[in-house]
């Protein structure tokens, strides 16, 4: 099981990294198209602003998964336990994991289930009923990155847990 979690973690990280680079490149490209069209031709395409905005959202959430994996995120408890002694390091890891789960699990739940229950009222279902005006696509295609990013972070967290016993001298 440990090998499966670590393999899935590595694969998701590689996909997220490539996707983040792609979305960042698309965001840059659409902004450049808009700038050139606006100042050179005085006629920017109407879709470039929306594509750039949606790519920024995707880049940000994919970047969050990358930074969590690399532990480049805001590290909880670093000011309280800066050197992470053996026992306190495990406590800090547990507190950080609890904080991550406290945020991610409700976000995931409400992506699919509405406030009063039911799949039809969840965030993704509500977004599926909306259309991006300039692109003509369901907003769910943009919004789907929210649960994807949360699930990837959960896998990264599971991989941290899977690595813990060998990291602290236990059996793995």
OpenMM code with the backbone's topology and positions (N, CA, C; nanometers):
from openmm import Vec3, app, unit

residues = "UNK UNK UNK UNK UNK UNK UNK UNK UNK UNK UNK UNK UNK UNK UNK UNK UNK UNK UNK UNK UNK UNK UNK UNK UNK UNK UNK UNK UNK UNK UNK UNK UNK UNK UNK UNK UNK UNK UNK UNK UNK UNK UNK UNK UNK UNK UNK UNK UNK UNK UNK UNK UNK UNK UNK UNK UNK UNK UNK UNK UNK UNK UNK UNK UNK UNK UNK UNK UNK UNK UNK UNK UNK UNK UNK UNK UNK UNK UNK UNK UNK UNK UNK UNK UNK UNK UNK UNK UNK UNK UNK UNK UNK UNK UNK UNK UNK UNK UNK UNK UNK UNK UNK UNK UNK UNK UNK UNK UNK UNK UNK UNK UNK UNK UNK UNK UNK UNK UNK UNK UNK UNK UNK UNK UNK UNK UNK UNK UNK UNK UNK UNK UNK UNK UNK UNK UNK UNK UNK UNK UNK UNK UNK UNK UNK UNK UNK UNK UNK UNK UNK UNK UNK UNK UNK UNK UNK UNK UNK UNK UNK UNK UNK UNK UNK UNK UNK UNK UNK UNK UNK UNK".split()
positions = [
    Vec3(0.0823, -0.1196, 0.0000),
    Vec3(0.0000, 0.0000, 0.0000),
    Vec3(0.0865, 0.1257, 0.0000),
    Vec3(0.1940, 0.1208, 0.0802),
    Vec3(0.2843, 0.2355, 0.0881),
    Vec3(0.3430, 0.2661, -0.0491),
    Vec3(0.3848, 0.1630, -0.1205),
    Vec3(0.4440, 0.1826, -0.2534),
    Vec3(0.3409, 0.2430, -0.3495),
    Vec3(0.2168, 0.1958, -0.3415),
    Vec3(0.1103, 0.2483, -0.4270),
    Vec3(0.0866, 0.3969, -0.4006),
    Vec3(0.0785, 0.4346, -0.2737),
    Vec3(0.0559, 0.5753, -0.2379),
    Vec3(0.1712, 0.6623, -0.2860),
    Vec3(0.2945, 0.6153, -0.2639),
    Vec3(0.4111, 0.6953, -0.3049),
    Vec3(0.4218, 0.7051, -0.4567),
    Vec3(0.3860, 0.5972, -0.5277),
    Vec3(0.3876, 0.6015, -0.6745),
    Vec3(0.2812, 0.6957, -0.7279),
    Vec3(0.1610, 0.6876, -0.6715),
    Vec3(0.0528, 0.7772, -0.7117),
    Vec3(0.0907, 0.9221, -0.6833),
    Vec3(0.1507, 0.9450, -0.5677),
    Vec3(0.1955, 1.0783, -0.5281),
    Vec3(0.2937, 1.1345, -0.6301),
    Vec3(0.3927, 1.0555, -0.6670),
    Vec3(0.4942, 1.1009, -0.7634),
    Vec3(0.4320, 1.1271, -0.9002),
    Vec3(0.3420, 1.0396, -0.9434),
    Vec3(0.2782, 1.0573, -1.0739),
    Vec3(0.1906, 1.1827, -1.0762),
    Vec3(0.1112, 1.2023, -0.9713),
    Vec3(0.0271, 1.3218, -0.9646),
    Vec3(0.1103, 1.4490, -0.9602),
    Vec3(0.2210, 1.4439, -0.8884),
    Vec3(0.3089, 1.5601, -0.8808),
    Vec3(0.3654, 1.5938, -1.0189),
    Vec3(0.4067, 1.4926, -1.0927),
    Vec3(0.4617, 1.5156, -1.2268),
    Vec3(0.3551, 1.5731, -1.3202),
    Vec3(0.2345, 1.5197, -1.3144),
    Vec3(0.1259, 1.5709, -1.3987),
    Vec3(0.0911, 1.7141, -1.3586),
    Vec3(0.0813, 1.7400, -1.2283),
    Vec3(0.0485, 1.8746, -1.1811),
    Vec3(0.1552, 1.9753, -1.2222),
    Vec3(0.2804, 1.9346, -1.2160),
    Vec3(0.3895, 2.0247, -1.2550),
    Vec3(0.3798, 2.0598, -1.4032),
    Vec3(0.3564, 1.9593, -1.4871),
    Vec3(0.3434, 1.9855, -1.6310),
    Vec3(0.2209, 2.0717, -1.6605),
    Vec3(0.1108, 2.0403, -1.5944),
    Vec3(-0.0121, 2.1178, -1.6161),
    Vec3(0.0050, 2.2620, -1.5689),
    Vec3(0.0747, 2.2821, -1.4576),
    Vec3(0.0980, 2.4181, -1.4074),
    Vec3(0.1825, 2.4984, -1.5058),
    Vec3(0.2835, 2.4351, -1.5613),
    Vec3(0.3676, 2.5039, -1.6607),
    Vec3(0.2838, 2.5378, -1.7842),
    Vec3(0.2000, 2.4435, -1.8263),
    Vec3(0.1143, 2.4671, -1.9431),
    Vec3(0.0156, 2.5806, -1.9176),
    Vec3(-0.0505, 2.5789, -1.8022),
    Vec3(-0.1477, 2.6848, -1.7738),
    Vec3(-0.0800, 2.8204, -1.7583),
    Vec3(0.0397, 2.8217, -1.7001),
    Vec3(0.1139, 2.9476, -1.6892),
    Vec3(0.1519, 2.9992, -1.8277),
    Vec3(0.1956, 2.9097, -1.9150),
    Vec3(0.2312, 2.9493, -2.0519),
    Vec3(0.1085, 3.0003, -2.1276),
    Vec3(-0.0053, 2.9328, -2.1103),
    Vec3(-0.1275, 2.9788, -2.1760),
    Vec3(-0.1722, 3.1143, -2.1224),
    Vec3(-0.1586, 3.1337, -1.9918),
    Vec3(-0.1938, 3.2624, -1.9336),
    Vec3(-0.1048, 3.3720, -1.9925),
    Vec3(0.0245, 3.3480, -1.9973),
    Vec3(0.1189, 3.4452, -2.0531),
    Vec3(0.0864, 3.4736, -2.1999),
    Vec3(0.0614, 3.3679, -2.2756),
    Vec3(0.0322, 3.3837, -2.4180),
    Vec3(-0.0940, 3.4665, -2.4409),
    Vec3(-0.1993, 3.4375, -2.3664),
    Vec3(-0.3231, 3.5129, -2.3875),
    Vec3(-0.3097, 3.6583, -2.3432),
    Vec3(-0.2331, 3.6826, -2.2386),
    Vec3(-0.2096, 3.8216, -2.1972),
    Vec3(-0.1293, 3.8945, -2.3049),
    Vec3(-0.0305, 3.8281, -2.3600),
    Vec3(0.0483, 3.8919, -2.4660),
    Vec3(-0.0364, 3.9191, -2.5905),
    Vec3(-0.1223, 3.8251, -2.6259),
    Vec3(-0.2134, 3.8477, -2.7393),
    Vec3(-0.3014, 3.9693, -2.7121),
    Vec3(-0.3522, 3.9781, -2.5905),
    Vec3(-0.4387, 4.0902, -2.5569),
    Vec3(-0.3623, 4.2229, -2.5604),
    Vec3(-0.2432, 4.2261, -2.5052),
    Vec3(-0.1639, 4.3493, -2.5034),
    Vec3(-0.1295, 4.3933, -2.6451),
    Vec3(-0.0812, 4.3000, -2.7250),
    Vec3(-0.0436, 4.3338, -2.8629),
    Vec3(-0.1665, 4.3792, -2.9422),
    Vec3(-0.2759, 4.3049, -2.9290),
    Vec3(-0.3973, 4.3417, -3.0030),
    Vec3(-0.4523, 4.4761, -2.9569),
    Vec3(-0.4430, 4.5033, -2.8265),
    Vec3(-0.4962, 4.6292, -2.7738),
    Vec3(-0.4132, 4.7488, -2.8201),
    Vec3(-0.2809, 4.7385, -2.8081),
    Vec3(-0.1976, 4.8549, -2.8367),
    Vec3(-0.1521, 4.8642, -2.9815),
    Vec3(-0.1438, 4.7523, -3.0508),
    Vec3(-0.1025, 4.7576, -3.1909),
    Vec3(-0.2218, 4.7725, -3.2854),
    Vec3(-0.3343, 4.7094, -3.2500),
    Vec3(-0.4486, 4.7096, -3.3400),
    Vec3(-0.5731, 4.7759, -3.2811),
    Vec3(-0.5672, 4.8177, -3.1555),
    Vec3(-0.6809, 4.8780, -3.0847),
    Vec3(-0.8049, 4.7896, -3.0874),
    Vec3(-0.7848, 4.6583, -3.0931),
    Vec3(-0.8990, 4.5659, -3.0976),
    Vec3(-0.8613, 4.4329, -3.0311),
    Vec3(-0.8611, 4.4301, -2.8967),
    Vec3(-0.8272, 4.3029, -2.8316),
    Vec3(-0.9424, 4.2027, -2.8433),
    Vec3(-0.9097, 4.0750, -2.8612),
    Vec3(-1.0164, 3.9737, -2.8644),
    Vec3(-1.0878, 3.9691, -2.7289),
    Vec3(-1.2162, 3.9438, -2.7309),
    Vec3(-1.2928, 3.9452, -2.6065),
    Vec3(-1.2612, 3.8255, -2.5176),
    Vec3(-1.2134, 3.7179, -2.5721),
    Vec3(-1.1915, 3.5952, -2.4969),
    Vec3(-1.0602, 3.5926, -2.4188),
    Vec3(-0.9637, 3.6779, -2.4537),
    Vec3(-0.8310, 3.6669, -2.3928),
    Vec3(-0.8310, 3.6947, -2.2427),
    Vec3(-0.9107, 3.7896, -2.1990),
    Vec3(-0.9140, 3.8216, -2.0564),
    Vec3(-0.9682, 3.7043, -1.9748),
    Vec3(-1.0749, 3.6418, -2.0251),
    Vec3(-1.1315, 3.5276, -1.9527),
    Vec3(-1.0358, 3.4085, -1.9518),
    Vec3(-0.9749, 3.3789, -2.0635),
    Vec3(-0.8804, 3.2665, -2.0680),
    Vec3(-0.7640, 3.2920, -1.9724),
    Vec3(-0.7112, 3.4131, -1.9728),
    Vec3(-0.6011, 3.4459, -1.8817),
    Vec3(-0.6445, 3.4308, -1.7362),
    Vec3(-0.7639, 3.4759, -1.7034),
    Vec3(-0.8153, 3.4653, -1.5664),
    Vec3(-0.8317, 3.3191, -1.5251),
    Vec3(-0.8902, 3.2392, -1.6126),
    Vec3(-0.9122, 3.0984, -1.5789),
    Vec3(-0.7794, 3.0228, -1.5692),
    Vec3(-0.6846, 3.0570, -1.6543),
    Vec3(-0.5535, 2.9936, -1.6457),
    Vec3(-0.4803, 3.0350, -1.5182),
    Vec3(-0.5049, 3.1580, -1.4722),
    Vec3(-0.4456, 3.2024, -1.3462),
    Vec3(-0.5018, 3.1203, -1.2297),
    Vec3(-0.6312, 3.0938, -1.2316),
    Vec3(-0.6926, 3.0115, -1.1274),
    Vec3(-0.6328, 2.8712, -1.1292),
    Vec3(-0.6250, 2.8115, -1.2473),
    Vec3(-0.5679, 2.6770, -1.2584),
    Vec3(-0.4216, 2.6761, -1.2148),
    Vec3(-0.3445, 2.7758, -1.2597),
    Vec3(-0.2025, 2.7828, -1.2222),
    Vec3(-0.1876, 2.7961, -1.0715),
    Vec3(-0.2689, 2.8806, -1.0099),
    Vec3(-0.2601, 2.9004, -0.8653),
    Vec3(-0.2912, 2.7745, -0.7874),
    Vec3(-0.3980, 2.7039, -0.8256),
    Vec3(-0.4344, 2.5824, -0.7520),
    Vec3(-0.3376, 2.4677, -0.7795),
    Vec3(-0.2907, 2.4562, -0.9017),
    Vec3(-0.1878, 2.3552, -0.9297),
    Vec3(-0.0584, 2.3902, -0.8565),
    Vec3(-0.0256, 2.5193, -0.8520),
    Vec3(0.0924, 2.5638, -0.7779),
    Vec3(0.0811, 2.5341, -0.6300),
    Vec3(-0.0407, 2.5417, -0.5763),
    Vec3(-0.0607, 2.5073, -0.4351),
    Vec3(-0.0270, 2.3609, -0.4098),
    Vec3(-0.0639, 2.2733, -0.5035),
    Vec3(-0.0306, 2.1316, -0.4856),
    Vec3(0.1202, 2.1106, -0.4928),
    Vec3(0.1846, 2.1824, -0.5828),
    Vec3(0.3304, 2.1696, -0.5967),
    Vec3(0.4022, 2.2197, -0.4722),
    Vec3(0.3584, 2.3324, -0.4197),
    Vec3(0.4247, 2.3866, -0.3015),
    Vec3(0.3980, 2.3000, -0.1789),
    Vec3(0.2792, 2.2411, -0.1701),
    Vec3(0.2508, 2.1515, -0.0580),
    Vec3(0.3423, 2.0296, -0.0645),
    Vec3(0.3565, 1.9726, -0.1831),
    Vec3(0.4438, 1.8557, -0.2008),
    Vec3(0.5877, 1.8893, -0.1628),
    Vec3(0.6334, 2.0062, -0.2032),
    Vec3(0.7725, 2.0474, -0.1786),
    Vec3(0.7921, 2.1062, -0.0393),
    Vec3(0.6834, 2.1129, 0.0382),
    Vec3(0.6862, 2.1750, 0.1708),
    Vec3(0.7323, 2.3213, 0.1628),
    Vec3(0.6983, 2.3837, 0.0537),
    Vec3(0.7289, 2.5253, 0.0350),
    Vec3(0.6092, 2.6105, 0.0743),
    Vec3(0.5050, 2.5444, 0.1248),
    Vec3(0.3870, 2.6155, 0.1714),
    Vec3(0.4179, 2.6809, 0.3055),
    Vec3(0.3242, 2.7597, 0.3531),
    Vec3(0.3411, 2.8202, 0.4850),
    Vec3(0.3440, 2.7060, 0.5862),
    Vec3(0.4568, 2.6844, 0.6470),
    Vec3(0.4741, 2.5712, 0.7371),
    Vec3(0.4177, 2.6072, 0.8733),
    Vec3(0.3132, 2.5360, 0.9119),
    Vec3(0.2533, 2.5600, 1.0420),
    Vec3(0.3491, 2.5160, 1.1506),
    Vec3(0.3471, 2.5873, 1.2561),
    Vec3(0.4233, 2.5555, 1.3758),
    Vec3(0.5728, 2.5843, 1.3633),
    Vec3(0.6203, 2.6404, 1.2541),
    Vec3(0.7640, 2.6645, 1.2419),
    Vec3(0.8116, 2.7711, 1.3398),
    Vec3(0.7239, 2.8634, 1.3757),
    Vec3(0.7652, 2.9649, 1.4732),
    Vec3(0.7604, 2.9106, 1.6152),
    Vec3(0.6769, 2.8100, 1.6378),
    Vec3(0.6658, 2.7512, 1.7713),
    Vec3(0.7737, 2.6453, 1.7925),
    Vec3(0.7957, 2.5623, 1.6901),
    Vec3(0.8942, 2.4556, 1.6979),
    Vec3(0.9942, 2.4716, 1.5827),
    Vec3(1.0817, 2.5730, 1.5860),
    Vec3(1.1674, 2.5988, 1.4702),
    Vec3(1.2654, 2.4857, 1.4383),
    Vec3(1.3166, 2.4155, 1.5397),
    Vec3(1.4150, 2.3115, 1.5123),
    Vec3(1.3524, 2.1735, 1.4970),
    Vec3(1.2265, 2.1593, 1.5265),
    Vec3(1.1543, 2.0326, 1.5170),
    Vec3(1.2264, 1.9176, 1.5853),
    Vec3(1.2376, 1.9230, 1.7157),
    Vec3(1.2943, 1.8080, 1.7853),
    Vec3(1.2102, 1.6840, 1.7571),
    Vec3(1.2674, 1.5681, 1.7805),
    Vec3(1.2047, 1.4411, 1.7414),
    Vec3(1.0571, 1.4332, 1.7823),
    Vec3(1.0260, 1.4428, 1.9064),
    Vec3(0.8879, 1.4302, 1.9536),
    Vec3(0.7992, 1.5439, 1.9080),
    Vec3(0.8504, 1.6646, 1.9138),
    Vec3(0.7713, 1.7810, 1.8744),
    Vec3(0.7535, 1.7875, 1.7239),
    Vec3(0.8471, 1.7318, 1.6490),
    Vec3(0.8326, 1.7286, 1.5033),
    Vec3(0.7111, 1.6476, 1.4632),
    Vec3(0.6907, 1.5353, 1.5309),
    Vec3(0.5733, 1.4532, 1.5030),
    Vec3(0.4451, 1.5262, 1.5427),
    Vec3(0.4500, 1.5975, 1.6537),
    Vec3(0.3342, 1.6755, 1.6972),
    Vec3(0.3039, 1.7858, 1.5961),
    Vec3(0.4074, 1.8540, 1.5509),
    Vec3(0.3885, 1.9600, 1.4516),
    Vec3(0.3311, 1.9026, 1.3224),
    Vec3(0.3788, 1.7846, 1.2815),
    Vec3(0.3257, 1.7194, 1.1611),
    Vec3(0.1779, 1.6847, 1.1795),
    Vec3(0.1432, 1.6351, 1.2979),
    Vec3(0.0032, 1.5990, 1.3250),
    Vec3(-0.0859, 1.7224, 1.3246),
    Vec3(-0.0380, 1.8312, 1.3822),
    Vec3(-0.1165, 1.9553, 1.3850),
    Vec3(-0.1329, 2.0102, 1.2436),
    Vec3(-0.0253, 2.0050, 1.1665),
    Vec3(-0.0339, 2.0528, 1.0289),
    Vec3(-0.1304, 1.9659, 0.9483),
    Vec3(-0.1229, 1.8350, 0.9650),
    Vec3(-0.2133, 1.7450, 0.8931),
    Vec3(-0.3586, 1.7729, 0.9318),
    Vec3(-0.3834, 1.7962, 1.0598),
    Vec3(-0.5191, 1.8275, 1.1052),
    Vec3(-0.5683, 1.9579, 1.0426),
    Vec3(-0.4810, 2.0564, 1.0334),
    Vec3(-0.5191, 2.1842, 0.9722),
    Vec3(-0.5503, 2.1661, 0.8237),
    Vec3(-0.4683, 2.0893, 0.7556),
    Vec3(-0.4905, 2.0639, 0.6130),
    Vec3(-0.6233, 1.9920, 0.5924),
    Vec3(-0.6486, 1.8897, 0.6722),
    Vec3(-0.7742, 1.8150, 0.6599),
    Vec3(-0.8954, 1.9011, 0.6954),
    Vec3(-0.8796, 1.9882, 0.7947),
    Vec3(-0.9887, 2.0770, 0.8353),
    Vec3(-1.0288, 2.1696, 0.7215),
    Vec3(-0.9339, 2.2078, 0.6380),
    Vec3(-0.9644, 2.2934, 0.5238),
    Vec3(-1.0122, 2.2119, 0.4040),
    Vec3(-0.9402, 2.1070, 0.3696),
    Vec3(-0.9637, 2.0361, 0.2441),
    Vec3(-1.0910, 1.9515, 0.2446),
    Vec3(-1.1187, 1.8824, 0.3523),
    Vec3(-1.2353, 1.7932, 0.3528),
    Vec3(-1.3676, 1.8670, 0.3329),
    Vec3(-1.3920, 1.9807, 0.3998),
    Vec3(-1.5158, 2.0538, 0.3687),
    Vec3(-1.5197, 2.1082, 0.2257),
    Vec3(-1.4064, 2.1531, 0.1753),
    Vec3(-1.4040, 2.2028, 0.0373),
    Vec3(-1.4436, 2.0906, -0.0582),
    Vec3(-1.3848, 1.9732, -0.0391),
    Vec3(-1.4197, 1.8590, -0.1237),
    Vec3(-1.5674, 1.8229, -0.1091),
    Vec3(-1.6158, 1.8191, 0.0118),
    Vec3(-1.7554, 1.7835, 0.0365),
    Vec3(-1.8482, 1.8782, -0.0390),
    Vec3(-1.8254, 2.0075, -0.0250),
    Vec3(-1.9158, 2.1046, -0.0861),
    Vec3(-1.8940, 2.1204, -0.2364),
    Vec3(-1.7864, 2.0653, -0.2886),
    Vec3(-1.7724, 2.0601, -0.4344),
    Vec3(-1.8780, 1.9687, -0.4950),
    Vec3(-1.9180, 1.8685, -0.4185),
    Vec3(-2.0108, 1.7694, -0.4708),
    Vec3(-2.1490, 1.7726, -0.4053),
    Vec3(-2.1559, 1.8142, -0.2806),
    Vec3(-2.2818, 1.8134, -0.2056),
    Vec3(-2.3165, 1.9576, -0.1671),
    Vec3(-2.4439, 1.9936, -0.1804),
    Vec3(-2.4873, 2.1282, -0.1457),
    Vec3(-2.5068, 2.1459, 0.0035),
    Vec3(-2.5351, 2.2682, 0.0443),
    Vec3(-2.5535, 2.2999, 0.1859),
    Vec3(-2.6673, 2.2201, 0.2493),
    Vec3(-2.7716, 2.1943, 0.1743),
    Vec3(-2.8847, 2.1185, 0.2268),
    Vec3(-2.8837, 1.9741, 0.1770),
    Vec3(-2.7706, 1.9309, 0.1265),
    Vec3(-2.7588, 1.7941, 0.0764),
    Vec3(-2.7960, 1.7847, -0.0705),
    Vec3(-2.7555, 1.6787, -0.1314),
    Vec3(-2.7890, 1.6542, -0.2712),
    Vec3(-2.6789, 1.6977, -0.3657),
    Vec3(-2.6545, 1.6128, -0.4642),
    Vec3(-2.5493, 1.6405, -0.5621),
    Vec3(-2.5832, 1.7582, -0.6524),
    Vec3(-2.7110, 1.7812, -0.6763),
    Vec3(-2.7518, 1.8870, -0.7685),
    Vec3(-2.7206, 2.0264, -0.7147),
    Vec3(-2.6931, 2.0374, -0.5859),
    Vec3(-2.6681, 2.1684, -0.5256),
    Vec3(-2.5213, 2.1918, -0.4938),
    Vec3(-2.4351, 2.0960, -0.5256),
    Vec3(-2.2929, 2.1130, -0.4994),
    Vec3(-2.2301, 2.2173, -0.5911),
    Vec3(-2.1118, 2.2616, -0.5557),
    Vec3(-2.0403, 2.3656, -0.6302),
    Vec3(-2.0249, 2.3292, -0.7782),
    Vec3(-1.9803, 2.2081, -0.8073),
    Vec3(-1.9599, 2.1703, -0.9471),
    Vec3(-2.0915, 2.1629, -1.0240),
    Vec3(-2.1963, 2.1128, -0.9596),
    Vec3(-2.3263, 2.1063, -1.0269),
    Vec3(-2.3788, 2.2465, -1.0562),
    Vec3(-2.3598, 2.3372, -0.9622),
    Vec3(-2.4037, 2.4754, -0.9861),
    Vec3(-2.3219, 2.5386, -1.0985),
    Vec3(-2.1942, 2.5095, -1.1036),
    Vec3(-2.1090, 2.5657, -1.2091),
    Vec3(-2.1438, 2.5068, -1.3459),
    Vec3(-2.1867, 2.3818, -1.3467),
    Vec3(-2.2242, 2.3180, -1.4735),
    Vec3(-2.3436, 2.3866, -1.5374),
    Vec3(-2.4243, 2.4525, -1.4564),
    Vec3(-2.5399, 2.5243, -1.5081),
    Vec3(-2.5063, 2.6624, -1.5617),
    Vec3(-2.3835, 2.7055, -1.5429),
    Vec3(-2.3406, 2.8368, -1.5911),
    Vec3(-2.2495, 2.8202, -1.7125),
    Vec3(-2.2460, 2.9222, -1.7955),
    Vec3(-2.1618, 2.9196, -1.9150),
    Vec3(-2.0690, 3.0398, -1.9141),
    Vec3(-1.9432, 3.0157, -1.9495),
    Vec3(-1.8483, 3.1261, -1.9649),
    Vec3(-1.8909, 3.2047, -2.0883),
    Vec3(-1.9281, 3.3293, -2.0687),
    Vec3(-1.9875, 3.4086, -2.1766),
    Vec3(-1.9005, 3.4157, -2.3020),
    Vec3(-1.7751, 3.4490, -2.2844),
    Vec3(-1.6911, 3.4702, -2.4021),
    Vec3(-1.6421, 3.3401, -2.4643),
    Vec3(-1.6415, 3.2319, -2.3878),
    Vec3(-1.5894, 3.1056, -2.4390),
    Vec3(-1.6995, 3.0076, -2.4764),
    Vec3(-1.8166, 3.0235, -2.4161),
    Vec3(-1.9278, 2.9348, -2.4465),
    Vec3(-1.9124, 2.7936, -2.3907),
    Vec3(-1.8321, 2.7784, -2.2867),
    Vec3(-1.8131, 2.6461, -2.2257),
    Vec3(-1.8726, 2.6475, -2.0855),
    Vec3(-1.9147, 2.5302, -2.0362),
    Vec3(-1.9660, 2.5261, -1.8988),
    Vec3(-1.8572, 2.5668, -1.7993),
    Vec3(-1.8966, 2.6450, -1.7010),
    Vec3(-1.8016, 2.6901, -1.5984),
    Vec3(-1.7438, 2.5737, -1.5180),
    Vec3(-1.8109, 2.4602, -1.5233),
    Vec3(-1.7591, 2.3422, -1.4523),
    Vec3(-1.6201, 2.3044, -1.5027),
    Vec3(-1.5912, 2.3309, -1.6291),
    Vec3(-1.4576, 2.3003, -1.6823),
    Vec3(-1.3505, 2.3858, -1.6162),
    Vec3(-1.3866, 2.5034, -1.5738),
    Vec3(-1.2920, 2.5893, -1.5026),
    Vec3(-1.2906, 2.5511, -1.3548),
    Vec3(-1.4081, 2.5271, -1.2973),
    Vec3(-1.4214, 2.5012, -1.1545),
    Vec3(-1.3695, 2.3643, -1.1120),
    Vec3(-1.3571, 2.2708, -1.2033),
    Vec3(-1.3173, 2.1344, -1.1678),
    Vec3(-1.1772, 2.1286, -1.1063),
    Vec3(-1.0979, 2.2330, -1.1265),
    Vec3(-0.9641, 2.2338, -1.0683),
    Vec3(-0.9689, 2.2386, -0.9160),
    Vec3(-1.0756, 2.2905, -0.8593),
    Vec3(-1.0843, 2.2987, -0.7123),
    Vec3(-1.0806, 2.1592, -0.6498),
    Vec3(-1.1726, 2.0680, -0.6854),
    Vec3(-1.1627, 1.9349, -0.6247),
    Vec3(-1.0382, 1.8581, -0.6695),
    Vec3(-0.9928, 1.8812, -0.7914),
    Vec3(-0.8711, 1.8136, -0.8373),
    Vec3(-0.7543, 1.8529, -0.7474),
    Vec3(-0.7361, 1.9818, -0.7240),
    Vec3(-0.6251, 2.0280, -0.6406),
    Vec3(-0.6373, 1.9747, -0.4980),
    Vec3(-0.7580, 1.9746, -0.4448),
    Vec3(-0.7771, 1.9252, -0.3078),
    Vec3(-0.7447, 1.7762, -0.2987),
    Vec3(-0.7848, 1.6992, -0.3991),
    Vec3(-0.7542, 1.5562, -0.3995),
    Vec3(-0.6047, 1.5304, -0.4127),
    Vec3(-0.5376, 1.6082, -0.4962),
    Vec3(-0.3921, 1.5921, -0.5110),
    Vec3(-0.3222, 1.6236, -0.3790),
    Vec3(-0.3653, 1.7286, -0.3111),
    Vec3(-0.3049, 1.7616, -0.1816),
    Vec3(-0.3314, 1.6509, -0.0804),
    Vec3(-0.4498, 1.5904, -0.0844),
    Vec3(-0.4773, 1.4777, 0.0047),
    Vec3(-0.3837, 1.3598, -0.0227),
    Vec3(-0.3567, 1.3332, -0.1494),
    Vec3(-0.2622, 1.2256, -0.1837),
    Vec3(-0.1223, 1.2617, -0.1348),
    Vec3(-0.0826, 1.3877, -0.1517),
    Vec3(0.0474, 1.4313, -0.1005),
    Vec3(0.0550, 1.4151, 0.0518),
    Vec3(-0.0540, 1.4460, 0.1201),
    Vec3(-0.0577, 1.4290, 0.2654),
    Vec3(-0.0468, 1.2811, 0.3025),
    Vec3(-0.1180, 1.1967, 0.2301),
    Vec3(-0.1086, 1.0520, 0.2548),
    Vec3(0.0337, 1.0026, 0.2315),
    Vec3(0.1009, 1.0577, 0.1306),
    Vec3(0.2399, 1.0185, 0.1039),
    Vec3(0.3316, 1.0634, 0.2176),
    Vec3(0.3051, 1.1803, 0.2740),
    Vec3(0.3828, 1.2243, 0.3903),
    Vec3(0.3673, 1.1252, 0.5043),
    Vec3(0.2426, 1.0815, 0.5267),
    Vec3(0.2173, 0.9844, 0.6333),
    Vec3(0.2869, 0.8520, 0.6022),
    Vec3(0.2824, 0.8116, 0.4753),
    Vec3(0.3451, 0.6847, 0.4364),
    Vec3(0.4963, 0.6890, 0.4563),
    Vec3(0.5553, 0.8062, 0.4412),
    Vec3(0.7000, 0.8208, 0.4585),
    Vec3(0.7410, 0.8344, 0.6046),
    Vec3(0.6507, 0.8689, 0.6935),
    Vec3(0.6837, 0.8978, 0.8331),
    Vec3(0.7603, 0.7882, 0.9063),
    Vec3(0.7179, 0.6614, 0.9048),
    Vec3(0.7868, 0.5625, 0.9873),
    Vec3(0.9345, 0.5488, 0.9542),
    Vec3(0.9703, 0.5461, 0.8257),
    Vec3(1.1116, 0.5313, 0.7899),
    Vec3(1.1888, 0.6597, 0.8183),
    Vec3(1.1210, 0.7731, 0.8081),
    Vec3(1.1855, 0.9018, 0.8303),
    Vec3(1.2316, 0.9176, 0.9769),
    Vec3(1.1548, 0.8604, 1.0686),
    Vec3(1.1868, 0.8751, 1.2099),
    Vec3(1.2395, 0.7456, 1.2708),
    Vec3(1.2918, 0.6580, 1.1879),
    Vec3(1.3588, 0.5396, 1.2397),
    Vec3(1.2680, 0.4226, 1.2671),
    Vec3(1.1414, 0.4281, 1.2295),
    Vec3(1.0513, 0.3173, 1.2530),
    Vec3(1.0599, 0.2162, 1.1396),
    Vec3(0.9637, 0.1259, 1.1351),
    Vec3(0.9620, 0.0240, 1.0317),
    Vec3(0.8773, 0.0717, 0.9157),
    Vec3(0.9183, 0.0452, 0.7923),
    Vec3(0.8421, 0.0906, 0.6783),
    Vec3(0.8267, -0.0143, 0.5843),
] * unit.nanometer
topology = app.Topology()
chain = topology.addChain("A")
for resn in residues:
    res = topology.addResidue(resn, chain)
    for name in ("N", "CA", "C"):
        topology.addAtom(name, app.Element.getBySymbol(name[0]), res)
